[in-house]
Amino acid sequence: MKRFDAIIIGAGQAGPSLAGRFNDAGKTVAIIERKHVGGTCVNTGCKPTKTLVASAYAAHLARRAADYGVGIRGDISVDMQAVMRRSHKVTLDSRHGNENWLEGMPNCSLIRGHARFESRDVIRVGDELLTAPQIFLNVGSRATIPDFAGVGDVPYMTNTDIVMLDRLPKHLVIVGGSYIGLEYAQIYRRFGAEVTVVEKGSRLIGREDEDISAAVREILEAEGIHIRTNAECIRFRKHGDGIAVGVNCDEGEPEVIGSDVLLAVGRRPNTDDLGLDRAGIELDARGFIKVDERLATNVDGIWAMGDCNGKGAFTHTAYNDFEIVAANLFDGEDRKVSQRLLGYALFIDPPLGRVGMGEEEARKAGHDVLVGTRPMTNVGRAVEKGETKGFMKIVADAKTKKILGAALLGTGGDEAIHGVLDLMNVGATYDDLRWAVPIHPTVSELWPTVVLSMKPA
C-alpha cells in the first residue's frame, strides 16, 4: 500500500492547485484522475466553448462588416473543421499545461485511473491501494440525461459530445433554455445552422429577473433562433428527416423536426461510482456530497470541493473552494463558503454579467428595493461599437444603501460587472459607486448614472 500525506480525487479546478500547496509545504500528495486533467472547464466547458463563442462572433461580425464601412467580397463561410481544430488546440494546450505542472512537482504523484473507496482512508485505483489521513474530493459533475419519453430511442448530444462536433448541423434542437443551451444556440446559429431552443419553463433562464429573461429572448430571436417555451410534452422519436422532438400538446406545432439534438437540462454530481458509502460519506437527495461551511464532509479528514458539493456550479466557485480549504489548512485562517459573493455570466453576445441578488430575489428576501436601469443605447462605448442591445441594472437596499446585486446585459458585460462585484465584496454603498470617476469611454462609466436613476421598484 502506498502512503501519502494527502490524496486528491479529481484534477479539475480545485484539485491541482491544492496539490500545489501540499507540494510546496513539503508534503506528499497523490492526485487521481480517471479521464482528462483540467476537469470540465478545460475539456468540455469554458475553454472549448468560449473558443467557439469567439469563432461565432468573428463570423457574425464579418456579416455585419458593411455596418462599419468595411467591404468583404463574397459570402461569409465557416469551416467547421478549422473551427474545431482551433478549439481543440486551446483545450489541449491548457490540459497539457496542467499535466506538466503536476508532473513537475517533486512531492506530487499524478495517478491515472478510477478511484474508489475501500474504507475511510484507503483508496483503490485498479490494482493499487493508496492511503492518506486527509482526502479531498474534486470529482465534478456531468450532464443530466432526463427521462423524457423516447430519449433512449434517438441519438443525442450533451456538452461533452458537441465540443467534438466538426460538422454543421442542418437543424440543431436544444432541449434546455438556460446557460449552456443558450450559448450553444447562438454559437451554432452564427455558424449557419437552423436552431430551435425547447424550454419546459415559461421563460428562458428562469433564475433571472423577468426583464432580463425577456431581453435575452429578444436578442436570440432577432438572430433567427426559434424558441419554444412552456414545452410541457417534451418527447423524442425517430423521423425520416432526423429526430422529432415533441414540444407542446395544445399550442403551436406539436413537434420540431431536427437533424441533431443537444440535451442541456442540468448537471448531476459524479458521486455514484466512488464507493462513498464505504467511507460513510453522506450525500443529499440529489447525490451531492454534504459539506459544512469549511467544505468538510461528515467524515473527519475528508473534504469535497467543486461541483460535487452542490455549493456552486462554476469554475470560479470550484477554485474558491480550493482557496477556502487551503487558507484554513495552511494559513491559519477560518474562511467559510457563506462569505462568498456569487458572480457569474451568460456568455452569449452580448454577454450577461451578474452578481448578487436580482430584483425579484431581493424582494422575496424582504428588502425595500431601489432599482436603477440604463439601456445600452445610452452607453457611449456601445454606440461606438455598434452593439447597443441590452441594458444595465442595479439593485440596492433603500434603508442601508447597500448594493444587493447588479446585471449588465450588454457589450463587455462579463467584464464590467466586476466593478460592482468588487464594491459589494468590501461592503460599499451605492453612494460609493455614485461618487466614482470612471474612465471614458467605457461601459463601466455608466454605473454611477444607473445609481442616479434609482427609484423604488
C-alpha positions in Angstrom: 0.0 0.0 0.0 1.3 3.4 -0.9 1.1 6.1 1.8 0.7 9.8 1.2 0.1 12.9 3.4 -2.9 13.7 1.2 -5.0 12.2 -1.6 -7.0 14.3 -4.1 -9.5 12.5 -6.3 -10.2 14.6 -9.4 -8.0 17.0 -11.3 -10.5 19.8 -12.0 -10.1 23.4 -10.9 -9.6 22.8 -7.2 -7.5 19.7 -7.1 -4.3 20.7 -8.9 -4.0 23.9 -7.0 -4.4 22.1 -3.7 -1.8 19.6 -4.8 0.5 22.5 -5.4 0.0 23.8 -1.8 0.8 20.3 -0.4 3.8 20.0 -2.6 5.1 23.4 -1.6 4.7 22.5 2.0 6.9 19.5 1.5 4.1 17.0 1.9 3.5 14.1 -0.3 0.2 14.2 -2.3 -1.4 11.8 -4.8 -3.9 13.3 -7.3 -6.0 10.8 -9.1 -7.7 11.5 -12.5 -9.7 8.9 -14.4 -10.0 10.9 -17.6 -8.7 14.4 -18.5 -6.7 16.7 -16.3 -8.4 20.1 -16.0 -11.9 18.9 -15.5 -15.0 20.3 -17.2 -13.6 23.8 -17.6 -10.6 22.8 -19.6 -12.0 19.9 -21.6 -15.7 20.4 -22.2 -16.6 23.7 -20.6 -15.0 27.1 -20.5 -12.0 26.6 -22.8 -13.7 25.0 -25.8 -17.0 26.8 -25.5 -15.6 30.3 -25.2 -13.2 29.5 -28.1 -16.3 28.6 -30.2 -18.0 31.8 -29.0 -15.1 33.7 -30.4 -15.3 32.0 -33.7 -19.0 32.5 -33.9 -18.6 36.2 -33.1 -16.0 36.6 -35.9 -18.5 35.1 -38.4 -21.3 37.4 -37.0 -19.0 40.5 -37.2 -17.9 39.6 -40.7 -21.5 39.5 -41.9 -22.0 43.0 -40.3 -18.8 44.4 -41.9 -20.8 46.8 -44.1 -22.3 48.4 -40.9 -18.8 49.6 -40.1 -18.0 50.8 -43.6 -15.9 47.7 -44.4 -16.4 45.8 -47.6 -15.9 42.0 -47.8 -16.3 40.4 -51.2 -18.2 37.1 -51.5 -20.2 35.1 -49.0 -19.1 34.5 -45.4 -18.4 30.8 -44.9 -17.5 28.8 -41.8 -15.0 25.9 -42.0 -16.2 23.8 -39.1 -13.2 21.5 -39.1 -10.9 24.5 -38.8 -13.1 26.0 -36.1 -12.8 22.7 -34.1 -9.1 22.4 -34.7 -8.7 25.8 -33.1 -10.9 24.8 -30.2 -9.1 21.5 -29.7 -5.7 23.3 -29.6 -6.9 25.7 -26.9 -8.2 22.8 -24.9 -5.1 20.6 -25.4 -2.6 23.4 -24.6 -4.4 24.0 -21.3 -4.7 20.3 -20.5 -1.1 19.7 -21.2 0.0 22.7 -19.2 -1.8 21.4 -16.2 -0.3 17.9 -16.7 3.2 19.3 -17.0 2.7 21.4 -13.9 1.5 18.4 -11.8 4.2 16.1 -13.1 6.8 18.6 -12.4 6.0 18.8 -8.7 8.6 16.7 -6.8 6.2 15.7 -4.0 3.2 15.0 -6.2 2.2 11.8 -7.9 -0.3 12.1 -10.8 -2.1 8.7 -11.0 -4.4 7.8 -13.8 -7.5 5.6 -13.1 -10.8 5.3 -11.5 -10.6 5.9 -7.7 -12.9 4.0 -5.3 -13.0 4.0 -1.5 -12.2 0.7 0.1 -12.6 2.2 3.5 -12.4 5.6 5.3 -8.7 6.1 4.4 -8.0 3.6 1.7 -8.5 4.3 -2.0 -8.2 1.7 -4.7 -7.1 2.6 -8.2 -7.0 -0.5 -10.4 -4.8 -3.0 -8.5 -3.1 -0.3 -6.4 -4.1 0.7 -2.8 -3.4 4.2 -1.6 -3.9 5.7 1.9 -3.7 9.1 3.5 -5.0 10.8 6.6 -6.5 13.6 4.5 -8.6 13.0 1.4 -10.2 15.6 -0.9 -12.9 15.0 -3.5 -12.9 17.2 -6.6 -14.9 14.8 -8.9 -17.1 17.4 -10.7 -20.4 16.8 -12.5 -21.8 15.6 -15.8 -24.8 16.3 -17.9 -28.2 15.1 -16.7 -30.0 12.8 -19.1 -33.7 13.4 -18.5 -36.3 10.6 -18.5 -38.3 12.1 -21.3 -40.3 9.6 -23.4 -38.2 8.2 -26.2 -34.9 9.7 -25.2 -33.2 6.3 -25.3 -34.5 5.7 -28.8 -32.7 8.6 -30.6 -29.2 9.8 -30.9 -28.5 12.9 -28.8 -25.5 15.0 -27.7 -24.5 16.5 -24.4 -22.0 19.3 -23.8 -19.3 16.6 -23.8 -20.2 15.5 -27.3 -20.9 18.8 -29.0 -17.4 20.2 -28.3 -16.1 17.4 -30.6 -18.6 18.1 -33.4 -16.7 19.1 -36.6 -19.7 19.5 -38.9 -22.6 21.9 -39.1 -26.0 20.5 -38.1 -28.8 21.3 -40.5 -31.2 22.0 -37.7 -30.0 21.8 -34.1 -32.7 21.3 -31.5 -31.5 22.3 -28.0 -33.6 21.0 -25.1 -33.0 23.4 -22.2 -33.2 27.2 -22.2 -30.6 28.0 -19.6 -26.9 29.0 -19.7 -25.3 26.1 -21.6 -28.2 25.7 -24.0 -28.4 29.4 -24.9 -24.6 29.7 -25.5 -24.7 26.8 -28.0 -27.9 28.1 -29.6 -26.2 31.4 -30.6 -22.9 29.7 -31.5 -24.5 27.3 -34.0 -26.9 29.8 -35.4 -24.0 32.1 -36.2 -22.1 29.2 -37.8 -25.1 28.9 -40.1 -27.4 26.2 -38.6 -31.1 26.5 -38.0 -31.6 26.4 -34.2 -34.6 25.8 -32.0 -34.5 26.0 -28.2 -37.1 24.0 -26.3 -37.7 25.0 -22.7 -40.1 23.4 -20.3 -40.5 26.5 -18.2 -42.4 29.7 -19.0 -39.3 31.6 -19.9 -35.6 31.3 -20.6 -33.0 31.4 -17.7 -35.7 31.2 -15.1 -33.5 32.2 -12.2 -33.0 35.7 -13.7 -35.4 38.6 -13.4 -38.2 38.6 -16.0 -36.9 41.7 -17.8 -33.5 40.1 -18.3 -35.0 36.9 -19.5 -37.2 38.7 -22.0 -34.3 40.8 -23.3 -32.2 37.7 -23.8 -35.0 36.0 -25.7 -35.4 39.1 -27.9 -31.7 39.1 -28.7 -31.6 35.5 -29.7 -34.8 35.6 -31.7 -33.5 38.6 -33.6 -30.7 36.4 -34.9 -33.3 33.8 -36.1 -33.2 31.4 -33.2 -36.6 29.7 -32.7 -37.7 29.5 -29.1 -40.4 27.3 -27.7 -41.3 27.8 -24.0 -43.9 26.1 -21.9 -42.9 22.8 -23.6 -44.9 20.5 -21.3 -44.8 17.5 -23.7 -41.1 17.0 -24.4 -40.6 13.6 -26.0 -38.5 12.1 -28.8 -39.0 9.7 -31.7 -37.1 8.8 -34.9 -38.2 10.7 -38.0 -37.3 10.3 -41.7 -35.6 13.7 -41.6 -33.9 13.1 -38.3 -35.3 13.4 -34.8 -38.8 14.5 -33.9 -38.9 16.5 -30.6 -42.3 16.8 -29.0 -42.8 20.3 -27.7 -46.4 21.1 -26.8 -49.7 19.2 -26.6 -52.1 22.1 -27.0 -50.4 25.2 -28.5 -48.3 25.7 -31.6 -46.8 23.0 -33.8 -46.7 19.9 -31.6 -43.2 18.7 -32.9 -40.0 20.2 -34.1 -38.0 18.1 -36.6 -34.3 18.4 -36.1 -31.2 16.8 -37.6 -29.4 16.9 -34.2 -30.4 17.2 -30.6 -28.5 18.7 -27.7 -29.6 17.9 -24.2 -28.8 20.8 -21.8 -31.2 20.4 -18.9 -28.8 20.4 -15.9 -25.9 18.7 -14.3 -25.6 15.8 -11.8 -22.6 15.1 -9.5 -20.1 12.4 -10.3 -20.6 10.7 -6.9 -22.4 7.5 -7.8 -19.4 5.2 -8.5 -16.8 6.2 -5.9 -17.8 3.8 -3.1 -18.5 6.8 -0.9 -20.8 4.6 1.3 -17.7 2.5 2.3 -16.2 5.7 3.8 -19.5 6.7 5.4 -19.7 9.9 3.4 -23.2 11.4 3.4 -25.0 12.6 0.2 -28.1 14.8 -0.2 -31.2 13.7 -2.1 -29.7 14.8 -5.4 -26.4 13.0 -4.9 -24.3 16.0 -3.9 -21.8 15.5 -1.1 -22.9 17.2 2.1 -20.3 19.6 3.4 -20.2 22.2 6.1 -19.1 25.9 5.9 -15.5 24.9 5.6 -16.2 22.2 2.9 -15.6 19.3 5.3 -17.8 16.2 4.9 -19.4 14.4 7.8 -16.3 12.1 7.9 -13.3 13.6 9.7 -10.4 14.3 7.4 -12.4 14.2 4.1 -13.4 17.4 2.2 -15.3 17.9 -1.0 -14.7 20.8 -3.5 -16.2 21.9 -6.7 -19.4 20.8 -8.5 -19.8 17.7 -6.4 -20.6 19.5 -3.2 -23.6 21.5 -4.7 -22.2 24.8 -3.4 -21.6 26.3 -6.8 -21.5 25.1 -10.4 -18.8 27.3 -11.8 -15.1 27.1 -12.4 -14.5 30.1 -10.2 -16.5 28.7 -7.3 -14.5 25.5 -7.5 -11.3 27.4 -7.4 -12.7 29.4 -4.5 -13.4 26.1 -2.7 -9.7 25.4 -3.0 -8.8 28.8 -1.7 -11.1 28.3 1.4 -9.7 24.8 2.1 -6.1 25.9 1.6 -6.4 29.0 3.7 -7.8 27.0 6.6 -5.3 24.2 6.4 -2.1 26.0 5.6 -2.6 29.7 6.5 -4.3 29.5 9.9 -7.4 31.3 8.6 -11.1 30.5 9.2 -12.7 31.0 5.8 -16.3 29.9 5.0 -18.4 29.3 2.0 -21.0 31.8 3.3 -18.5 34.6 2.9 -18.5 34.1 -0.9 -20.3 36.6 -3.1 -21.5 34.8 -6.2 -20.9 36.3 -9.6 -21.4 34.6 -12.9 -22.0 35.2 -16.6 -24.0 34.0 -19.6 -21.6 34.1 -22.5 -23.9 34.9 -25.3 -23.3 38.1 -27.3 -23.8 40.5 -25.8 -22.9 38.7 -22.6 -24.8 38.9 -19.3 -22.7 39.7 -16.3 -24.4 39.0 -12.9 -23.6 39.5 -9.3 -25.6 39.1 -6.1 -29.4 39.3 -5.9 -31.7 40.1 -8.7 -34.7 42.4 -8.1 -37.2 39.5 -7.6 -34.9 37.7 -5.2 -34.2 40.8 -3.2 -37.9 41.4 -2.8 -38.5 37.9 -1.6 -35.7 38.3 0.9 -37.6 41.2 2.5 -35.6 44.2 1.2 -37.1 47.6 0.4 -35.7 47.7 -3.0 -34.3 50.5 -5.1 -33.7 49.7 -8.8 -31.8 51.7 -11.4 -31.6 50.8 -15.1 -30.0 52.2 -18.2 -30.4 50.9 -21.8 -27.2 50.2 -23.7 -28.4 52.6 -26.4 -27.4 55.3 -23.8 -23.9 53.9 -23.3 -21.3 55.7 -25.5 -19.0 52.7 -25.8 -21.9 50.5 -27.0 -23.0 53.1 -29.6 -19.4 53.5 -30.9 -19.1 49.7 -31.3 -22.5 49.4 -32.9 -23.5 46.9 -30.2 -26.4 48.6 -28.3 -28.6 45.6 -27.3 -29.4 45.0 -23.7 -29.4 47.2 -20.5 -27.7 47.7 -17.2 -29.5 47.2 -13.9 -28.5 47.7 -10.2 -30.5 46.7 -7.1 -29.9 48.3 -3.7 -31.5 48.3 -0.2 -33.3 51.6 0.3 -32.6 51.7 4.1 -28.9 50.6 4.3 -27.9 51.9 0.8 -26.0 48.6 0.4 -25.8 47.3 -3.2 -27.6 44.0 -3.3 -26.9 42.9 -6.9 -26.4 44.0 -10.5 -26.9 42.8 -14.0 -25.2 44.0 -17.2 -26.6 42.6 -20.3 -24.6 44.3 -23.0 -21.2 44.6 -24.7 -18.5 44.0 -22.2 -21.0 43.0 -19.5 -19.0 40.0 -18.4 -16.0 42.3 -17.6 -17.7 45.5 -16.4 -19.7 43.6 -13.8 -16.6 43.2 -11.8 -16.6 46.8 -10.7 -19.8 46.2 -8.9 -18.7 42.8 -7.6 -15.6 44.4 -6.1 -17.6 47.1 -4.4 -20.0 44.6 -2.9 -17.1 42.5 -1.6 -15.9 45.4 0.5 -19.5 46.4 1.6 -19.7 49.6 -0.3 -22.9 51.6 -0.7 -24.5 52.9 -3.8 -23.1 56.4 -2.8 -19.6 55.0 -3.1 -20.4 54.0 -6.7 -22.2 57.2 -7.4 -19.1 59.2 -6.5 -16.7 57.2 -8.6 -14.9 58.8 -11.5 -14.7 56.1 -14.2 -12.8 56.1 -17.4 -14.4 57.5 -20.6 -15.4 55.9 -23.0 -16.1 52.6 -21.3 -19.1 50.6 -20.4 -18.3 50.8 -16.7 -18.7 54.6 -16.7 -22.5 54.3 -16.8 -22.7 52.5 -13.4 -22.8 55.9 -11.5 -25.6 57.2 -13.7 -27.5 53.9 -13.2 -27.3 54.6 -9.5 -28.6 58.1 -10.0 -31.7 56.7 -11.8 -32.6 54.5 -8.8 -36.2 54.5 -7.6 -38.4 52.2 -5.6 -39.5 49.2 -7.6 
